[in-house]
């Protein structure tokens, strides 16, 4: 208590000392060019002054200073700071320009803000957010692609129900690698934020920057600040756009005649009898093309977006309300995404010391996607498999099979194929998700510079899923059973943060101290039921009570708690020497008692070389060297009850009647009470520079990010009879280099801004210590193509999810080449014929097996880059984004069935017409055969591995803002901007598939492609 008393006494004395100042600097801060007041701007005196202040709701400030002359720096998030002199009592009118990659801008960090030039850790701010409403992006992740060095967005194809995965500085774990999202100071776990609500975004990339968020931040942090009202009368903004989406580079199936000819040739090459279905005299129906299935399942899809924002502020209150609607049809029939979003954000200034506020965000969305990752029943691969002779519907208007019923004797020739339109349109799907997120806070300024803030966040997520799958009576992959799948889940989470902050300047010393105690609790419950055998498939009968057979329902439930104590100190001396340190203690319910808590420290420092007296270079405004180190525990990698023995239930057969009528409870997996935190440790060295009046800014970072004690499923002990427990079993290291450069200049009425970035990342599995007791140094992944090709393995010394394949050397052109491929006089590939693949006998044992597999490149990019350009002139604006990756390999498993006539008779890609023959030897497609004796397709070889580097024009937008005098009759400060925008206009790549961005681990079996999008819209402010 004495220590607390002395601290409060000292702080009170400082406040009294500050009150004795004689010089008063006051004024108003405006934004330029609209000249609106800027509330919340920071005014910080330089030299030996004692305190700063912020502007009120009118943008006004008053600052009492002990020095009669000096300078003050005015700054605000997203704007260029200004340093202005004063001499005696002074009144200032300050006009802040919007910041375009300026080293002097204010950026968001954990539990606070900082001037960019004062940062000691790796923090990037996202540029161009003022134009986010011009782009048809569903969420922020899509917007981030190519915008920030070291931030990679792995698009999961173009399925509207999927979201791109953001990876910051490489993958370091086999578990969840999603970064933590923080919205207006609180961790956020709801659905994607409506992009129109976003004002600014910072990316905390190294452990020193992210450590203050602790257990949830091992993969980095995305810090979002939403929009708020500005002083004055209410401002109403309308943002609307609509457009179309199209697919490109689609594969072309064989037409009916080509399919028959190719399979006849394949039979001849295999020495097998031709099938009657491919004989035009026996089956003339099969010789006529009726459908191009790719053209049928893909469509020109519409996208619509409308947003309304109402905001304003008075002397005692600040408010913002928004409504957003998005309807995005999918490229594939029957798929799409729809979202309604509401936000209400208010702040109330109860007194000079007390402010309260709330931020409520409500969304309701529905999404219908499709499976495009299965090589058996994926929607796109099924469109390839389906014979071109088959129509979409029969004469009765129902889905047609591979052949008409009267030709059922030929059905088996074409394989077990779904009608792809039936696959997309037949099921009835309804899966609304409702999310409510609310933050309420109280901020109390105890004395100048010392404040207390308490924030409570509550999030509830409710999802319901109901899908009715009717019978599939048509010939092909017939199924005369119907199903109803119905489930629901309810997840509730609360977070309570209590924060004490102290910030004061003492002469040349600047001190910022933050202490936080945080606790959160999550409770979730889900239920799933399957019913079968519905006598009627009409909508009125699609209810669970009408099923003839009920499968055993499944439930899921968990509770999760996390408490944290955080302390951080940031100090700088004379604006030249900076140091920061933080310590966070996290305690989780997910681990056994003895391992529940751990402490994670971080430290960073910077030297502003340009602030030294000896540094005198007019061309260099800012030159700063940074270094940081930190550790973070990764709670996302830990299962909710990983340390315990989860119990499972199953219906079993007991007794003479042999019926499934007894419920059994059993140990579902082994326990591991010794499981500990997975730790992410990073070291970062950085250099920041601002050149030529800060028209150019440069940032260079070198980092090492290491995951220690990686949590992964252990190897099963077959003597136990249960699944193995999770273990701490490995170390992964990502090393990389990041560089970004920005340029901004004004030439008359031209405003030109450009920014480029690139990053180089090397990923390596360093060890698997603790994975097992058998000294196995690899993890064999289960990803496969038709249970035949298993291309991925993680092994010590290699990247995670590296491709592990047999080297492919080319095609045997003659029998003599086959005869020359021998080991000790014995043919290495005895079943090969001219036109078959030649593989490398890596282990020199005289045969081709999985033992000949070697490691090759992975889907993780070695090099990522982006370039942004914006130009404004007399109301016209143009912006473009080029984005790309290099050092990327995709396993094109699509070729396994698309070019392989030895499967079940499926239709093939028309590129098979370029298969090897004695007259066509300049090809990489093997000879056509109904037998794969040489395992051309059945060998997981490097033939499937394709270069998937690309450069893409991610966005091109052209807009025009009408002169304000034209709109003067509408309103004094009204504005109107119209624009046209395109996404993914072109892509330069060598990849032969539909799209190089296939997501996942880089396996493509006909993945949903990204669309080319063309939109037109307007932004109207009243």
N, C-alpha and C positions, 0 to 999 in steps of 0.2 A: 504494500500500500504506500510505503514511503517513497518508493521509486516513482510510482504513478503520480504522487503528490508533487514531487520535485519536477517531474516532466511537465505537468499542467501549469505549475508556477512559472517555469521557464518560458513556456509558450505564451502565457498571459503577459509576461514582461516584454516579450518580443512584440506582442500586439500593441502594448502601450508605447513602446519605443517607435513603432511605425506611425502611431498617431501624432508624434511630435514633429513630423515632416512639415516643411514650410512651403514647398513648391507644389502647385496643383496643375496637373496636365489632364485636360478633359477633351471630349470630342465625340464624334459619331463615326461609326464604321459602316460603309455602304459596299454593296457588290456592284461591280462594273460589268456590263454597261447599263443594267436595268435600274441601278441606283436605289435598290431596296436596302433597308437596314439589315445588318447582320447580327442577330442576337447570338451570344455565346462565344464571340471572338475573344481571343486571348491577347492581353496587352501586358508585355513583360519588359520592365526596365533593364537596361544594361548597367555595367559598372558596379558601383557599391550600393545600389538600391536594395531595398529590403522586401518588397512584395510586388506582385502583379495583381491583375484583376481581369474580369471578363465583362463584355458588354451586356446591357440589359435587353429587354424585349424590344426596345426602340433602337437598338444598336448603339446606345450611348454608354460612355464610361467616364469615370473620374478617378484619378490616381494621385495620391499624395506622396511626394518624394522628398527625400532628405537632401538630394543634390540640386543645386540651382540650374544646372544645365547637364545635358547628356542625350541619350537616345532611348527610344522605346521601340520594341518590335511587336507588330500586330500580325496575328496569324489566325487562320481558321481552316478546318479540314476541307481539302479540295481546292484551296485558293493559294495564290502566291503570297508569301509573307512580305511585309514591308517594314523597314527600319527607318524611323523618322527622328530628326533632332528636335530638341526643345531648349528654350533658354528663358528661364523664369516661368511665370504662370502662362500657360499656352493652351490654346484651343485648336484641335486638329480635326479636319475632315479627311477620312481615310477611305480610299476607293480600292478594294481588293479585286484583282483579276483572277479569273478561273485558272487553276494550276494545270499546266500540261507537263507532267513529269519533272517537277521542279524539286531540287534538293531542299528547298526551304519550306516545302509544304508540310502540313500537319497530317500525320497518319495515325490510324488506330493501332494500338498494341493491346496486350492483355490487361484488362481492368484499367484502361486509361488511353491517353494519346501522347504523342511525342512529335517534335519537329524531326523531319527526316534526317537533317544534318546532325542530329544528336543521337541517332540510333547506334547501338553497340552490337546488335544482332541482325540476322538476315530477315528483313521484312520487306515485302513487295506490295505496292498498291496497284490496283487494277485500273487501267485507264479506259476512257471512252464510255463510261457508264451513262453519260448524258445521252448517248445514242442507243442505249439498250432497248428503248421502246420502239426503235426503228427496225429491229431484227426479230424475225419469227422464231425466237428461242423459247423453249418450254421452261427452262430453268437456268440458273446461273452457270452450272457446269458446262453447258453448251457454249456460253459466252466466253468462258475462261480459256477455251482451246486456242492455243497459240498466243495468248496474251501475256503470260508471265514465264520467265525463265525458270526451269526446274519443275514446272507444273505441267504434267501430262494428263490429258483427258482421253481415256480409252473408251471410245464410243462402242456401245454394245450393239452395233448395227443400227438400223433405222426404225426398229420396232417402237411405236409411240408409247408403249407401256413400260419401256426400259429407260434407264437413266445412265448417262455416261459416268464412268468411274474416274474420279480425280486421284491421281497418284502424285505425291509431292516427294521429289528426290528419291525415286525408285522404290521398288517393292522390297520390304524387309522382313516379311513374315508370310506364312502360309495361311494365316487367319485374316480377319477383316482388316483391310488397309485403308478404309475410308477416313479422311480427315474429319476432325471435329468442326462443326459449324457453330459459330457464336453470333447471335443476333441481338443487337443493342445491349451488349454486355453479358448476356446469359447464354449458356449452352442450349442448343436447339436441336431437337430430335424429330421434328415433324416433317411433313412433305416439303418439297422444294418451295422456296419463297417466290412469290409472284415477282418476276424481274422488274416490273414497273414500280414496285415499292422500294427498290434499292437505291440508296444515295451514294454510298462508297463501300469499297471492299479492300481489305488488307489480307495478305497471306503471310502467316507466321511459319517460316520454313525450317529454322534450325531449333534444336532443343532449348537453347537459351531463350529464344523468343516465345516458344510454346510451353515451356516448363511450368509456367504459372497456372496453366490449365491442367497439368498433371496427367492422371491416369488415362484420360480420354484423348490425349493430344499427341500420342507417339507418332502418328502419321501426318502431323502438321495441323494447322488451324486456319479456317477461313472465317475472318471476322467481318460481319456485315453490319452496316449502319443504315437503318431505313429512313425514309424521308420524314420531314417534320414541317410544321407551318412556319411562315415568316411573318413578321409584324406587318400589320395593315389590314385592309379589308379582305374578306375571303377571296381566295384564288381558286378557280375551278379549271381543271385541265382535263381535256378529252384526248385520248390516244386510241386510234382505231387503225387496223389494217386488215386486209384480206388478200388471199393469193392462192396459188396452186403449187402442187408438188408433183414432181415427175421422177420416175425411175429412168436410169440410163444404163447402158452397157449390159443389158439383160442377155442371158444365154438363149440360144435358139435350138429347140428340140428338132430331131429329125421329123420330116413329114412322113406320112403314112407309107408312101412308096419307098422312101429312103430307109425307113425302119425295116421293111421286109427285105430289101436288097442287102442291107448290112448284116442282118441275121442269117440270110442265106449264105453270104460270103463267109461269115464266122463259122457256120456249120461245115462248109467245105474245107476251110483251113484247119478245122479240128478233126476232119475225117469222120464227121457225124452226119446223120441223116437230116435233111432239111425238115422243118416243121410245117405241117399242113396249113397252119394259120398264115404263114408267109407265102403260100402258093396262091397266086392270083386267080388260078382256075378254080381252086377249092374255096377260097375265101376272098372273093372280089370286094366285099365290104371293107376288108382291111387294107385295101390299096388306095382308098380315097381319103384325102385330108379334109377333116371337118372342123378342126379346132387348133389354134395356136394357144396352148395352155398358158404360156407366159403372158401373152397379151390379155388373156381372160382374167387371170388372178390379179394382175397389176392394173392400176387405174390412175387417172389424173385426180389427185386428191386435193380437197379444199382445206384451207386453214383460215380461221377467223379469230380476231382478237379485238376486244374492246375494254378500255380501262377509263375510269373516272376517278379523279382525285380532287378532294376539296380540303383546303388548308388555310390556316390563318393564325394570327396571334394578337393578343392584347397585352396590356401591361401585366396582367396577372395570370394569363393562360396561353397555352400553345396547343393547337390541335391539327390533326390530319386524319382524314377518313378516305378510304379508297375502296373501289369495287373493281374486280377484274374478271373477265370471262374469256376463256380460250377454248376453241373447238378445233382440234387438229385430226383430220382423217388420216388413216394410215395408207401407205402405198398399196398394201394388200387389201383386197376386198374384206369387209367386215371388221377391220381393225381401226382403232382410233383412240383418242384421248380427249376428255372434256373436263374442264375445271372451272369452278366458281370460287373466287377468293375475296374476302372482306378483311379490312384492317381498320382499326380505330386506335389512334395514338394521341394521348393528351398529356400535358404537363401543367400543373397548377402551382403558382408561386404564392404560397400562403403568407409568407413574410420574406424579409430580406435573407432569412436563414433557412427557411423550410420550404422544400419543394416536394410535391408528390406527383405521381404520374402512373399511367398504365398504358399497356400496349397489347391489344387483343388482335389475334390473327385467326381467322376461321376459313377453312377450305373444305370443299366437297368436290371430289373428283371421281371419275369413272374411266377405266381404261380397258381396252380389249386388245390383247396382243395375240401372238401366235407362236407356235414352236417352229423355229427355223434352224435349230441346232441338232436335230435328230436326223441321222442318215437313213432311218427307216420310215419315219412319218412326218418329216418336216414339210411345211406347206410348199416351199419353193421346190425342194427336191421331188416332192410328189407330182408337181406340175411337169417336171421333166420326165418322170417315170410313166405318166399316163399316155397311152397311145394317141397319136394325132388323129387317128381315124374315128375316135369316140367323140360324140357331141357332148356339150355340157348337160343338156336335158334331153329326155326322151319325148315321145309324142304326147305323153300325159303330163308333161311339165315337171317331172321328178328327175332327180339326178341320175345320169346315165352311168353305166358301168364300163368296163374295158371293152365289152362286146355286148350286142343285144342278147336278150334271153334266148332267142331262137338260135343263136350261134354259141351257146354256152360251152360246146365242145372245144372251142378255141380259147376260152377264158384263161386257162392255165398257162398258155403260151406267153401272155403279157404280164404275168406275175401278180403278186398280192398288192395291188395298188389302190389307194384311196382316190376317189374323184376329188381333185384339189379344191374345186369350188364348194363341194359338199363339206370338205374338211374345214373351210373357212366360214361358210354361211349356215351350215346345218345346226350347230349348237346354238342354244339361247343362253346368253351370258349377261349377268347383271352383278357387278361387283363394286358398289359405291364404297368409298372410303371417306370418312368424316374426321376432321382433325380440328381441335380447338387448342390454341396456345395463348396463354395470358401471362403477362409480366406486370407486376405492380411494384412500385418502389417508393421509398421515402429517403430524401437526402437532407441532412441537417448540417449546416456549417457551424461548428462549435465555436471557433474563432477563425479569423482570417488565416487561410492556409491549412486548417485542420477540419476535416469533415467526416461524417459518418453516413454510410448508405446501406440500406437494407432492401434487398430485392427478393421477391418470391415469384417463382415461375411454376405454372401448372400446365401440363399438357395431357390431353386425352385423345387417343386415337382409336376409332371404331371402324372396323372393316367388316363387310359382309360379302360373301361370294356365293353365287348360285348359278350353276351351269347345268343345263339339261342337254344331254347328248342322245338324239334319237337313234333308231335302228339304222343300219346301213345295209339295205337289201340288195343293192346293185352288185353285179358281178365284179370281182376284183378282190378287195379286202373286205369281204362280207362279214357283218356282225349283226345278228338278229336280236341282240339284247340292247335295251336302252338303259340309260343311267341318269340319275340326278345326284349331283355333288353339291353339298351345301355346307357352309361353315361360317364362322364368325370369330372375331377376336376383339379384345378390349384391353388396351394398354394405357395405364395411368402413371404419370411420373410428376413428382414435384421436386423442385430445387430451391433451396433457401441459402442465399449468400448474404453475409454481413461483412461490410468492408469499412475499414478506417484508413483514410488517406491523409498524409501530411506533405505539403509542398511549400517550400519557402526558399528565398534567395537571401544569403547573408554575404553581402559584399561580393567577392569573387566566387563564392561557394553556392552551389545550387543543389538542394537536397529534395528527394522525392521518396517517401516511404509509404508502402502499401501493406496492409495486413488484412487477410480474408479468412473467414471460417465458412466453409461451404458444406452442405449436406444435401443428399438427394436420395430418393426412394422410388422404386419402380415396382409396379405390380401388373402382371399380365395373365390373361386367361384366354384360351382359344378352344373351339369345339368344331369337330368335323364329322359329317355323316354322309354315307353313300347309300342310295337306294336303287333297286333294280326292278325291272319287270313292270312297266307301266302299260296298262291295257289300252289307254288312249294317250296319244302324244300331243293332243290339243293343249293350248296354253292353260285352260282352266283345270287341267289334270296334272300339271307339272308341279305337284306338291308332295312333300315327303310322305305324308300319310297315305298317299295313293299307291305307293310301291308295294309289290308283292314280296320282295325280299329286302331285308335291312342288313347291311354289313355292320360289323361291330364299330360303334363310334369311337373316335379318338379325341382325347383332350390333352391340352398342354397348359401348364401353369408354372409361373416362377415369380419369385420376389428377389429384388436386388437392391442393395444399399451401398452407398459410398459416402464417406465423410473425409474432409480434407481441411488441413490448416496450412495457410500459405503466408509467406513473408517475402517481401521484395524491397530492395533498396537501390535507388538510382542516384548517382552523385556525379556532378561535373564541376571542374575547377576552371574558372576563367573561360568557359566555353571552348576549352582546348583539350582537356583530359577528362575522359568519361569512364565510369566503371559502374557495373550493375551486377547484382547477385540476388538469387532467389533460392528459397528452400520450400519444398512442398512435402507434407506428410499425407499420404493417402491410406485409407483403410477400407477394404472391400469385404463384402460378405461372400465373395465367390471362392475364396481360398480358405483352407483350414486355419484354425485360430492362430497357430504359431506363425503363420506366414501372411496373415491378413494385411498387415501394415508394413510400409516401407517408406524411406525418405529419399527424395530425388532432388539433388542440388543442381544449380546452374550458375555460371559466372561469365561475364563478358566485359570487354573494355574497348575503348576507341581512343585514337589520338588524331585530333584535327590539326594536321600538319600546316594547313593554310592559315591557322590562327597564330602561328609562331612569328615572332618579330623578324627572324632571319628569312622568313619566306616572303619574297616580294616578286610575285609574278602576276602581272595584270590579267593575263589570259586565263589563269586558274583561280576561280572564285572560291572553290571548296576542294580540299584534298584531305581525305580522312581514311585512316587505316583501322580496321576492326578485327577483333578475334573473340571467339566464344567457345564455350564447352558446356555441355549439360547432359543430364540423364532424365528420361521419362519412363514411367511404368506403363505398359500397354494392357489396359483392362479389357480391350475388345477381343484379345486373343484367348481370354479365359472363359470357359463355359460357366453357366450360372451355378452349377453344382459339380464342377470338375473334380473336386477333392473327395466327393462322396461316392456312394454306391447307388446309382440310379436304379430304380426298380422298373421292370417292364411287365406288361400283361399280355396274355395270348390265350386264344381259345384252343383247347387241345382235345384229343380223342381219348376217352377212358371208357372201359367197360366193353361188354360183348356187342353192344349195339353199334359201335364204331361211328358215333356221330359227334360232331363238333359242338359239344354242349357243356363243357367244363372250362372255367376260367382259371388260368394259372398265373402266378406271380413269380418272377424270377429276377435274379441279379443281371441287369442289362449290360453292365460293363464293370471292369475292375476299378478299384479306387486308387488314388494317389494322394495321400495326405501331405506328401513332401513337395507337391507342386508349388512353384514360386512365380513371382511376377516375371513376365517377359519385359526386358528393359531395352529401350532405344537410347543409344548414346551417340552424340554427334559433336564433331569439332568443325569449326568454320573459321576461315580467314577471308576477310573481304576488304575491298578497296572501293571508295566512293569518290567521284570527282564531278565538279560542276565547272564548265568552261565558258568563256566568252559571255560574261553577264548571265550565266546560267542558261544560255540558249542550248547548251549541250550538257547532258548529264550522262555519266558512265558508272556502271556498277559491275564489279567483278568479284566472284565468290568461288573459293575452293572448299569443298566439304568432304568429310568422311562421316558416314552415318552407319552405325553398327547395331544390329539387333542381337542381344545376348540372351541366352536362355530361351531361345525360340520355343514356343509351345506348339506341339503337334501331336497327333495320335501316335502312340507307341506301336510297336509290332506286337501282334497277338501271340500269346502263349497258348498253343493248341491244347496243352494239358489242362488249362483252366476252363475252356469251353465258353468263355465270354469275351467280349470285345476288350481290347487293351485300353488302359487308361491313358489320358493325356500325359505327356512328359515334357520337361525342359530339355530339349534335345538338339541344340544347334546354334550356330552363329552365322549371320548374314551381313555382308558388308557392301555398302554402296559408296563409291567414291565418284566425285564429279566436279565439273567446272561449269559455272554459269556466267553468262555475260549479257548485259543489256545496255542499250544506248538510246537516248532520246534526243530529239532536236526540235526546237520550236523557234520560229522567227516570224516577224511581221515585215512585209514589204508593201508600203502603201496600204491598200485595202485587201491585200492578200495575207491570210494567216495560214501558215504551213506548219504542220506537226508530223513528225515521223518517229517511229520507234521500232527497233529490232531487238530480238533476243535469241540466244541459243543456249543449249545446255548439252553437256556430254556426261553420260552416266555409265559407270561400269558396275555391274551387279555380280556378286560372287558368294557362293555358299562356302564358308570358311571351315566349318566342321559340323559333325553330327554327334558330338559328345553327349552322351546321355540318351540318345535315341533308342538304343537297344544294347544288349550284352553280347551281340554276335559280330561286332566290328563291321557291320554293313555300312558302307559309306555313301549310300544313295537312297532316294525315295522314289519308288516306281508309282507314277500317277495313273489313275484309272481312265483318263480321257481316251476315247476310242472311236473308231469308225467301223460300224457294223461288226463289232466284237472281233475284229480281225487286226486292225492297225492300232498299235499303242505307241504313239510317237514321243511321249514326254517322260523325262526323268530329271530329278534334281540330285546332283552328285557333288561331293566336295571338290572344290576347285572350278566348278562350273556355275553358270547363272541358274537361278531358280527357273524351273519349267523349261529347261533347255530341250531342244529336239534331239532325240537319240535314234539315229537312223543308219541303215545300211547304205554305203556310198553307191550311187548310180553312175556308171561310166558312159552309157550311151546304148545304142542298139546294135546288135550283131547284124552285120550286113551280108554275111555269107557263112556257109558251113565251115569254111577254113578258119574263120575267126573264132567260131565255137570250139573247133578242135585245138586251137592254139591256147585256149583258156584252160590250162591243166595244172595239176599238182601231182608231181611224181608219176606222170603219164596217165593220170585219171582225170576225166572231165570234171571240172568244178561245177558246171551247170549241165548235167547230162540230159535234161528234158528240154533244153533250149533248141529253138529253130531260128533260121534267119528271120529277122523282124522282132525278136524277143529282146528283152533288156539284158544288159551285161552289168553284173554287180561285182563289187570288190570283195575278194576273200581277205578280209582284214586280218583275221587271226591265223591265216595260212594253214587251215586244217583241211583244205580241199573241198569245202562245201559252203553253201550260203545258208546261214542260220541267223538267229537273233544275236549270236555271239559275235557277229561281224558289225554290230552297230557301233557307231562312234558319235561323239557329241558335235552338234552343229549349232547355229545361232538360234536365238529365242525371239519371241514376239516383243520382248521388251526393247524399246528403241535405244540405240546407242547415242543418237543425236536427234534433238528436237529443236525446231526453230519457228519463229514467227516474225512477221513484219507488218506493221500497221502504218497507214498513211492517211492523213486528213488534210483537206484544203478547203478554206472558206474564201469567198470573194463576192462582195456585194449581194449578200443574201443567199448565194448558191453555196452548197457544201457537197463535198465528195469524200467518201472514206472507203478504204479497202483493207482487207486482211488477207495476207498470204500465210499459210501455215503448212508445216510438213514435218516428216520424220525420216530418219535414215538408219540403216543398220537393223532393219526389221524383216523377219522371215515369217511367212504364213504357211502352215501345213494345209495345203489345198486338198482336203479329203473328198471334195466334190468330185474329183477326177476318178475316185475309186469306182463309183457306179456310173458316172456320166459318160465314161469312155470305155467301159468294161462290158463286153458282151457275154462274159461267162457267169453273169449273175442270173437273176430270175426272169429274164426276158423283158426287162424294163426298156422303155424308150431311152434313147441316148442323146447326148449333145451333138449337134451337127459338126462339131470339130472332129468327131470320129471319122468323118469322110477324108480327113488328112492322115489317116493311119498308114503305117508302113506297108508298102507293097514293093515288089521288084521294080515297078515303074516310079514309085514315090519313096525315095530313100532319104530325102532331106527333111526329116520330121523327127519329133521326139515322142510321138504316139506309137505304141507298139502295134504289131499286126493284130487284126481282128480275129478272135477265136472264141468259140463257146466253151473252151477249156483254158484254164490258167495253169497249165502244167509247170511252166517255168516260174510261176508266182510273180509275173510282171506286176500285177495289181495287189497280190496278197502279201508282198514284202513291204514293210514300212521303210521305204527308201527315200533318198534325197531327191528322187524324181518329183515327189509330192511337195517338196520344200521350194517355195518361190520367193523371190525378192519382192517385198511389199512396201518399200520406201515410196513416198509420194510427196508431191507438192500440190497444195489445193488452194484455189481462190475461195477462201472460206466465206467471205462476205464482200459485196460491193454495193454501196448505197449512194444514191444521188438525191439531194434534197434542195428545196428552195423555201426560204423564209420571207414572207411578204413584208414590205416596208410597213412600219408601224402607223404611218399617216394614213394608209389605206384602211386600217382597222380602227381609226379613231372614233368612228361612229358606233363601233361595237363596244369599246371600252378603252379607258385611258392606257392601261398597260397590257392590252390584248396582243396576242401574237398567234401566227398561223404558219405552220411549216408543213409542206407536202413532200412526199418522197417516194421513190421506188427502190426496192432492195432485192438482192439475190443472195442465196446461200448455196455453197457448193457448186458454183457455176462451172468450173472445170477442175479436173484432177489429172496430174501428170504422174503416171506410174507404169511400171513394167508388169504389174500383177495381172494375171489372166482372168481372175475372178471378177465378180460384179463390183466389189468395193474392197479396197485394202484394209479398211477399218472393220475387222470382223469381231473384235472384242474377245472376251474370255482369255484363254491362253494362246490364241492365235490359230484356232482350228476352224476351217471353213468347209461346211458341207452344204452350202447354198444359203448363206446367212442373209437376213433381211438387210438390203442396202440402204444407205443414206439417200435422202431425196435431194434433187435440185429444186429449190424453192424460189418462187417469184412472187413478190408482194408489192402492194401499193398502199400507202396509208397517209394519215395526217395527224398532226398534233396541234390542238387548239387550246389556248389559254385565255381565260376571261377574267 
